[in-house]
Amino acid sequence: MTWHARLSLNYRALAGKTLLNFSHDGPLRILQSLYPEGDAICHNVLVHPPGVSREETI
């Protein structure tokens, strides 16, 4: 079984902070935006639902 997914990420800087706007289609999601290096650099946690097999690719 194949799960098709699309994830569109749009980063922008606003008042010294990097912000993320995203859209998705399918099982991929952005769980959280993190700023461990300060407001200028945004890290995101990407999640996929449980049940991914070794034959599937992300």
N, C-alpha and C positions, 0 to 999 in steps of 0.2 A: 504494500500500500504506500502510495506517495502522497505527502502533504505539500502542496504548493503554497509558497508564502512570498510576500513582498513587504519590504520594510523601507520606507523612505525617511531619511534623516536630514534635517535642515538646521544647521547651527548658525547662530548669529550672536554678535557681541552687542550688549546694551549696558551702558554705564559701567564698563569694566568687568562685566560678568558674561560668560558664554552661556547662552540659553539654547535649548533644543525644542524644536517643533517636529513632530513625527506623525506619520500615518502608516497603517499596516493593513495587510490583507492576509488572512490565514493565521497560523499559530504563533508566529514570532511577535514578541512584545518587548518594549523597554520597561523594565521593572522600576528603575530608579536612576536619577542623575546624582552623581557624587562629585565633590570638589576637593579631593585630598591635597591638591597642589595649589589651592587658592581659587578664587572666583574666575580667573581668566581661562582655566583649563577644565573642561567638563569631561568626566568619565561616565559611561552608561553601562548599566547591567542589562544584558540581553538575555531573555529567557525563552525557552521552548517547553511546551508541556511534556510531562513524563511519558515514557513509552517509545523514545527514539531508539531504533535498533542500529546495529553496526552497519547495516546495508544502506541506511539513509544518510544523506549528506545535508549539511546546513550551510 
